[in-house]
């Protein structure tokens, strides 16, 4: 395992040396951002046919059930 790490280190050092000393990059022209112009546009138009909805109010009678609540007597309640 140590021999493999040593060989990998030597290869890495050789690759870095090759990249630093053997490759020379010079800029030959300046870069520039593109020119962008925005002109006014239009939104799309749609025709839609929808149903009619009528909203109103009316009086109705609703039967509500009665609820009887019986509270427990004080003697039957457990003391805490």
HELIX and SHEET records of a PDB file:
HELIX    1   1 UNK A    2  UNK A   21  1                                  20    
END                                                                             
